[in-house]
């Protein structure tokens, strides 16, 4: 069942991204008066499709099928992408029947360089527009919530935060000379802003102003290894979202929505700290002080040998919050800004991989990882799922614009060269380069799938 659910979400996410990307190529081709012969969702053999002349048909079309000016819309067997087959263009279909025929007015190869550029760039533009739209709608409907504290409640002694030198009750004042006014901003500047660079952090410690330095490379490695920074802010309270009746928590009498105040007289600031204390005390009786409605209770429990008591943890914010609301125009601007930030993060991550600060194996995911992440985000709710789609859409846009064979960026290189030399590159050369690009992409796909499985 889990496999089927993950497969469903993978196909849903990929279908949305491919549909938007290829629709951009399709509309641009139509506007430039090019024939878009096929609009396919999926790759490989045709399952079924619709063409104005023949209606719905199943299976493969005849080799000499005439599309004329109408597009055939089809579903193909492999749910790993899609394409628009534009007449007179060497693309994923590897169609070369037209090579020995004179260019026709409706073909890609007969159009001007600027028209070809618009058609090729349209898919990437639509992926970016999709991301802007999703981020913008989220900003318009949800606004932005900020936890207005920079005070650290707890530092995991085994974390990167401890190595940096953070201490409990430190107040973060500045990071790389930027004044910090919320916990959200503090986490952003510690992680993805100026990725990989040294973080000069100014904190207030008691009556002193102290400067500490964080190794940006170590921070990025910790994130790539899915390790938490090890910081919990002041203003968060742990809440039990679920109690397993037959586990220590259920037997001790804890209830859903109990909020945790102390564990063995140690004040609790967040889920990471609570989980850490439970693991450290497996097999030992601990006293957990909770708030249940208007009552304060102290309940003893003994974590099992796995270092768990059988609860699902959530968080409640008890600190000062600020919610910023945006109008339509501001939301569009926020959507654009978030999309650009996503590009910077993606490019920064690639830079860290090439610099050796991040492991390619641990940082790059394929279909299995996308399916897993899509399922997890969907389970967290619609907003998380939409945010995931927006991030993937931006990533797809950046990858597609790279000047590599078989990608949109590779086709753009051909257009640029032809515009400079003022003649068409030999179709045989294009075909050979395109085929090599497809082979390389397939090898990369095999590698990332193997990487997903071994990881």
C-alpha positions as CSV (number, residue, x, y, z in Angstrom):
1,X,0.0,0.0,0.0
2,X,2.8,2.4,0.9
3,X,4.4,1.7,-2.5
4,X,1.1,2.5,-4.3
5,X,0.6,5.7,-2.4
6,X,4.2,6.9,-3.1
7,X,3.8,6.0,-6.8
8,X,0.6,7.9,-6.9
9,X,2.1,11.1,-5.5
10,X,5.2,10.7,-7.7
11,X,3.1,10.5,-10.8
12,X,0.9,13.4,-9.6
13,X,3.8,15.7,-9.0
14,X,5.7,14.7,-12.2
15,X,2.5,15.0,-14.2
16,X,1.8,18.5,-13.0
17,X,5.4,19.7,-13.6
18,X,5.6,18.1,-17.1
19,X,2.1,19.3,-18.1
20,X,3.0,22.9,-17.2
21,X,6.5,22.7,-18.8
22,X,5.3,21.2,-22.1
23,X,2.2,23.4,-22.2
24,X,4.6,26.3,-22.3
25,X,6.4,24.9,-25.4
26,X,3.1,24.0,-27.0
27,X,1.5,27.5,-26.6
28,X,4.7,29.2,-27.8
29,X,4.9,27.0,-30.8
30,X,1.3,27.7,-31.8
31,X,1.9,31.5,-31.3
32,X,5.0,31.2,-33.6
33,X,2.8,29.4,-36.2
34,X,4.7,26.1,-35.9
35,X,3.0,22.7,-36.1
36,X,2.9,21.0,-32.7
37,X,2.2,17.5,-34.0
38,X,2.1,15.6,-30.7
39,X,1.5,16.6,-27.1
40,X,2.4,13.6,-24.9
41,X,2.1,13.0,-21.2
42,X,4.6,10.2,-20.5
43,X,7.4,8.8,-22.7
44,X,7.7,5.7,-24.8
45,X,5.0,3.8,-26.7
46,X,1.6,5.4,-27.1
47,X,-1.2,4.0,-25.0
48,X,-4.0,6.1,-26.5
49,X,-4.7,9.6,-27.8
50,X,-7.0,12.0,-29.6
51,X,-6.6,13.7,-32.9
52,X,-9.3,15.8,-34.5
53,X,-9.3,13.8,-37.7
54,X,-9.5,10.3,-36.3
55,X,-10.9,10.9,-32.8
56,X,-9.8,8.6,-29.9
57,X,-7.6,5.7,-30.9
58,X,-5.5,3.2,-29.0
59,X,-2.0,1.8,-29.6
60,X,0.6,2.9,-32.1
61,X,-0.3,5.2,-35.0
62,X,0.8,4.3,-38.5
63,X,4.3,5.4,-39.5
64,X,3.0,7.6,-42.3
65,X,0.3,9.2,-40.2
66,X,-0.4,12.8,-41.3
67,X,-1.0,15.2,-38.4
68,X,-1.7,18.2,-40.6
69,X,-2.3,21.4,-38.7
70,X,-4.0,19.7,-35.7
71,X,-2.2,18.4,-32.6
72,X,-2.5,14.8,-31.4
73,X,-2.9,14.6,-27.6
74,X,-1.7,11.3,-26.2
75,X,-0.8,9.4,-23.1
76,X,2.3,7.3,-23.3
77,X,3.3,4.3,-21.2
78,X,6.2,5.6,-19.1
79,X,5.2,8.2,-16.5
80,X,8.7,9.8,-16.4
81,X,8.1,13.0,-18.4
82,X,6.5,14.1,-21.5
83,X,7.1,16.1,-24.7
84,X,5.7,18.3,-27.5
85,X,6.8,17.1,-30.9
86,X,7.3,20.2,-33.0
87,X,7.6,19.7,-36.8
88,X,11.1,20.2,-38.1
89,X,12.9,19.9,-34.8
90,X,15.2,17.2,-33.6
91,X,13.8,16.3,-30.2
92,X,13.1,13.4,-27.9
93,X,11.2,11.5,-30.7
94,X,14.4,11.4,-32.8
95,X,12.3,11.9,-35.8
96,X,14.6,12.5,-38.9
97,X,12.2,11.8,-41.8
98,X,12.2,15.5,-42.7
99,X,16.0,15.9,-42.9
100,X,16.1,15.3,-46.7
101,X,13.1,17.4,-47.4
102,X,13.1,21.2,-48.0
103,X,12.1,23.3,-44.9
104,X,8.4,24.1,-44.7
105,X,7.0,27.4,-43.4
106,X,5.3,25.7,-40.4
107,X,8.5,23.9,-39.3
108,X,10.8,24.9,-36.4
109,X,13.9,25.0,-38.6
110,X,12.3,27.5,-41.0
111,X,11.7,30.1,-38.2
112,X,13.8,33.0,-37.1
113,X,16.2,32.7,-34.2
114,X,14.1,34.8,-31.8
115,X,11.0,32.7,-32.6
116,X,13.0,29.5,-31.8
117,X,14.3,31.1,-28.6
118,X,10.8,31.9,-27.4
119,X,9.6,28.3,-28.0
120,X,12.6,26.7,-26.3
121,X,12.5,29.0,-23.3
122,X,8.7,28.8,-22.8
123,X,8.8,25.5,-20.8
124,X,11.3,26.9,-18.3
125,X,9.4,30.1,-18.0
126,X,6.2,28.2,-17.3
127,X,7.9,26.2,-14.5
128,X,9.1,29.4,-13.0
129,X,5.6,31.0,-13.3
130,X,4.1,27.9,-11.6
131,X,6.5,28.4,-8.6
132,X,5.7,32.1,-8.4
133,X,2.0,31.3,-8.5
134,X,2.2,28.7,-5.7
135,X,4.4,30.8,-3.5
136,X,2.2,33.9,-4.2
137,X,-1.0,32.1,-3.4
138,X,0.5,30.8,-0.1
139,X,1.5,34.3,0.8
140,X,-1.9,35.7,0.0
141,X,-3.9,33.1,1.9
142,X,-1.5,32.3,4.8
143,X,0.6,35.5,5.2
144,X,3.9,35.0,7.0
145,X,4.1,34.0,10.7
146,X,7.2,35.0,12.6
147,X,8.3,33.8,16.0
148,X,9.5,37.1,17.5
149,X,12.3,35.9,19.6
150,X,16.0,35.3,19.0
151,X,16.6,33.7,22.4
152,X,17.9,30.2,22.5
153,X,16.1,27.9,24.9
154,X,18.2,24.8,24.5
155,X,21.3,23.6,22.7
156,X,21.9,20.0,21.9
157,X,25.4,19.2,23.4
158,X,26.1,16.8,20.5
159,X,25.1,19.1,17.7
160,X,26.7,21.5,15.3
161,X,25.2,24.4,17.3
162,X,27.1,23.3,20.3
163,X,30.3,23.1,18.2
164,X,29.7,26.7,17.0
165,X,29.6,27.8,20.6
166,X,25.9,28.6,21.2
167,X,24.7,28.5,24.8
168,X,21.3,28.3,26.4
169,X,19.7,31.8,26.9
170,X,22.0,33.4,24.2
171,X,20.1,36.0,22.3
172,X,21.1,36.2,18.6
173,X,21.7,39.8,17.6
174,X,23.4,39.7,14.3
175,X,24.6,37.1,11.7
176,X,27.2,38.4,9.2
177,X,26.4,42.0,10.2
178,X,22.6,41.6,9.5
179,X,20.4,42.4,12.5
180,X,18.2,39.4,13.4
181,X,14.7,40.1,14.6
182,X,12.9,36.7,14.6
183,X,13.7,33.0,15.0
184,X,12.7,32.4,11.3
185,X,15.3,34.9,10.1
186,X,17.9,33.4,12.5
187,X,17.5,29.9,11.0
188,X,17.5,31.3,7.4
189,X,20.8,33.2,7.9
190,X,22.4,30.3,9.7
191,X,21.6,27.8,6.9
192,X,20.9,28.9,3.4
193,X,21.9,32.6,3.3
194,X,25.5,32.9,2.1
195,X,25.6,29.1,2.0
196,X,28.9,27.5,3.0
197,X,30.5,30.7,4.1
198,X,31.7,31.4,7.7
199,X,28.9,32.8,9.9
200,X,30.0,35.6,12.2
201,X,27.4,35.6,14.9
202,X,26.9,38.2,17.5
203,X,25.0,37.1,20.6
204,X,24.1,38.7,23.9
205,X,25.2,36.4,26.8
206,X,24.1,37.8,30.1
207,X,25.4,41.4,30.2
208,X,28.0,40.7,27.5
209,X,28.1,40.9,23.7
210,X,30.0,37.9,22.4
211,X,31.0,37.0,18.8
212,X,31.2,33.4,17.8
213,X,31.9,31.9,14.4
214,X,30.2,29.0,12.6
215,X,31.7,27.0,9.9
216,X,29.3,27.3,7.0
217,X,30.6,24.1,5.4
218,X,29.9,22.0,8.5
219,X,26.4,23.5,8.8
220,X,25.6,22.5,5.2
221,X,27.1,19.0,5.7
222,X,24.9,18.6,8.8
223,X,21.8,19.7,6.8
224,X,22.7,17.3,4.0
225,X,23.0,14.5,6.5
226,X,19.6,15.4,7.8
227,X,21.0,16.3,11.2
228,X,19.2,19.1,13.1
229,X,21.2,22.2,14.0
230,X,20.5,21.4,17.6
231,X,18.8,24.6,18.6
232,X,15.4,25.1,20.3
233,X,14.0,28.6,20.7
234,X,12.4,30.1,23.7
235,X,8.7,30.3,23.2
236,X,7.9,26.7,22.0
237,X,6.1,24.0,24.1
238,X,6.0,20.3,23.3
239,X,2.5,18.9,22.9
240,X,1.5,15.2,22.8
241,X,-0.4,14.7,19.5
242,X,-1.0,10.9,20.0
243,X,-0.6,8.4,22.8
244,X,0.0,4.7,22.3
245,X,-2.2,3.0,24.9
246,X,0.0,0.0,25.5
247,X,3.3,1.9,25.6
248,X,4.8,3.6,28.7
249,X,3.0,6.9,28.1
250,X,-0.4,5.3,27.8
251,X,0.2,3.1,30.9
252,X,1.4,6.1,32.9
253,X,-1.8,8.1,32.1
254,X,-0.7,10.7,29.7
255,X,-3.4,12.1,27.4
256,X,-3.5,13.7,23.9
257,X,-2.8,17.4,24.0
258,X,-0.9,17.3,27.3
259,X,1.8,19.9,27.0
260,X,5.3,19.3,28.5
261,X,6.8,21.7,30.9
262,X,9.7,19.8,32.6
263,X,11.5,16.4,32.4
264,X,13.3,15.6,35.7
265,X,13.1,19.3,36.6
266,X,14.8,20.3,33.3
267,X,12.7,22.9,31.4
268,X,11.6,21.7,27.9
269,X,11.8,24.0,25.0
270,X,11.1,21.7,22.0
271,X,10.6,18.2,20.5
272,X,14.3,17.6,19.9
273,X,15.3,18.3,23.5
274,X,12.4,16.1,24.8
275,X,13.3,13.2,22.5
276,X,17.0,13.5,23.5
277,X,16.2,13.3,27.2
278,X,13.9,10.3,26.7
279,X,16.6,8.5,24.8
280,X,19.2,9.3,27.5
281,X,17.0,7.8,30.2
282,X,15.8,4.5,28.6
283,X,15.1,2.0,31.3
284,X,15.1,4.7,34.0
285,X,12.1,6.2,35.6
286,X,11.6,9.9,34.8
287,X,9.2,12.5,36.0
288,X,7.4,14.5,33.4
289,X,5.6,17.7,34.5
290,X,2.7,18.6,32.1
291,X,0.0,21.1,31.7
292,X,-3.5,19.6,31.1
293,X,-6.0,22.3,30.5
294,X,-5.8,24.4,33.7
295,X,-4.0,21.7,35.8
296,X,-0.3,21.1,36.4
297,X,0.5,17.4,36.9
298,X,3.7,15.4,37.5
299,X,3.6,11.9,36.1
300,X,6.3,9.2,36.3
301,X,7.1,7.0,33.3
302,X,9.9,4.7,32.2
303,X,11.2,4.8,28.6
304,X,11.5,1.4,27.0
305,X,14.7,-0.1,25.7
306,X,14.3,1.8,22.4
307,X,14.4,5.1,24.3
308,X,10.7,5.8,23.6
309,X,7.6,6.2,25.7
310,X,5.0,5.9,22.8
311,X,4.0,9.5,22.0
312,X,3.8,11.5,18.8
313,X,5.2,15.0,19.4
314,X,3.9,18.3,18.1
315,X,4.7,21.9,19.0
316,X,2.7,24.8,20.4
317,X,3.9,28.4,20.2
318,X,3.6,30.2,23.4
319,X,6.0,33.1,22.5
320,X,5.1,36.3,20.7
321,X,4.0,35.8,17.1
322,X,3.7,38.3,14.3
323,X,1.6,37.5,11.3
324,X,2.2,39.6,8.2
325,X,-0.7,39.8,5.7
326,X,-0.1,40.6,2.0
327,X,-2.3,42.0,-0.7
328,X,-2.4,40.5,-4.3
329,X,0.5,42.7,-5.6
330,X,2.6,42.0,-2.5
331,X,1.9,38.3,-2.8
332,X,3.1,38.2,-6.4
333,X,6.3,40.0,-5.3
334,X,6.7,37.4,-2.5
335,X,6.2,34.6,-4.9
336,X,8.9,36.0,-7.2
337,X,11.3,36.5,-4.3
338,X,10.7,33.0,-3.0
339,X,11.2,31.5,-6.4
340,X,14.5,33.4,-6.9
341,X,15.6,32.3,-3.4
342,X,14.9,28.7,-4.3
343,X,17.1,29.1,-7.4
344,X,19.9,30.6,-5.3
345,X,19.6,27.7,-2.8
346,X,19.7,25.1,-5.6
347,X,22.7,26.7,-7.3
348,X,24.4,27.2,-4.0
349,X,23.9,23.5,-3.2
350,X,25.4,22.5,-6.6
351,X,28.4,24.8,-5.8
352,X,28.9,23.1,-2.5
353,X,28.8,19.7,-4.2
354,X,31.5,20.7,-6.8
355,X,33.6,22.2,-4.0
356,X,33.5,19.0,-2.1
357,X,31.6,20.3,0.8
358,X,28.6,18.2,0.1
359,X,28.4,14.5,-1.0
360,X,26.9,14.0,-4.4
361,X,25.5,10.7,-3.3
362,X,23.8,12.2,-0.2
363,X,22.6,15.4,-1.9
364,X,21.2,14.2,-5.2
365,X,17.9,12.3,-5.3
366,X,16.1,10.5,-8.1
367,X,12.5,9.2,-8.6
368,X,12.4,7.1,-5.5
369,X,13.6,10.0,-3.3
370,X,11.1,12.3,-5.0
371,X,8.3,9.8,-4.4
372,X,9.2,9.5,-0.8
373,X,9.4,13.3,-0.2
374,X,6.2,13.9,-2.1
375,X,4.4,11.4,0.1
376,X,5.8,12.9,3.3
377,X,4.9,16.4,2.2
378,X,1.4,15.3,1.2
379,X,0.9,13.7,4.6
380,X,1.8,17.0,6.2
381,X,-1.0,18.8,4.4
382,X,-1.9,20.6,1.2
383,X,0.4,23.6,1.8
384,X,3.4,21.5,2.4
385,X,2.7,19.5,-0.8
386,X,2.2,22.7,-2.9
387,X,5.4,24.1,-1.5
388,X,7.2,20.9,-2.5
389,X,5.8,21.2,-6.1
390,X,7.0,24.8,-6.3
391,X,10.5,23.9,-5.2
392,X,10.6,21.0,-7.7
393,X,9.3,23.3,-10.4
394,X,12.1,25.8,-9.9
395,X,14.6,22.9,-9.8
396,X,13.3,21.6,-13.1
397,X,13.5,25.0,-14.7
398,X,17.1,25.5,-13.7
399,X,18.1,22.0,-14.8
400,X,16.4,22.3,-18.2
401,X,18.1,25.6,-19.0
402,X,21.6,24.1,-18.6
403,X,23.4,24.0,-21.9
404,X,23.5,20.2,-22.1
405,X,22.4,18.0,-25.1
406,X,18.8,16.8,-25.0
407,X,17.8,19.7,-22.6
408,X,16.2,23.0,-23.6
409,X,19.5,24.7,-22.9
410,X,21.2,22.4,-25.3
411,X,18.7,23.3,-28.1
412,X,19.3,27.0,-27.2
413,X,23.0,26.5,-27.8
414,X,22.2,25.3,-31.4
415,X,20.0,28.3,-32.0
416,X,22.7,30.7,-30.8
417,X,25.4,29.1,-32.9
418,X,23.1,29.1,-36.0
419,X,22.3,32.8,-35.4
420,X,26.0,33.6,-35.3
421,X,27.1,31.6,-38.3
422,X,23.9,32.4,-40.2
423,X,23.2,28.9,-41.4
424,X,21.7,25.7,-40.0
425,X,24.0,23.1,-38.3
426,X,23.9,19.8,-40.1
427,X,20.9,17.8,-38.9
428,X,23.2,14.7,-38.7
429,X,25.4,16.6,-36.2
430,X,22.4,17.6,-34.2
431,X,21.0,14.1,-34.2
432,X,24.4,12.7,-33.0
433,X,24.7,15.2,-30.2
434,X,21.0,14.7,-29.2
435,X,21.4,10.9,-29.1
436,X,24.5,11.2,-26.9
437,X,22.7,13.6,-24.6
438,X,19.8,11.1,-24.3
439,X,22.2,8.3,-23.5
440,X,23.9,10.4,-20.8
441,X,20.6,11.3,-19.3
442,X,19.6,7.7,-19.2
443,X,22.9,6.8,-17.5
444,X,22.3,9.5,-15.0
445,X,18.8,8.3,-14.3
446,X,20.1,4.8,-13.7
447,X,22.8,6.2,-11.3
448,X,20.3,8.3,-9.3
449,X,17.9,5.3,-9.0
450,X,20.7,3.1,-7.8
451,X,21.8,5.9,-5.5
452,X,18.2,6.1,-4.1
453,X,18.1,2.4,-3.5
454,X,21.5,2.1,-1.8
455,X,20.8,5.2,0.3
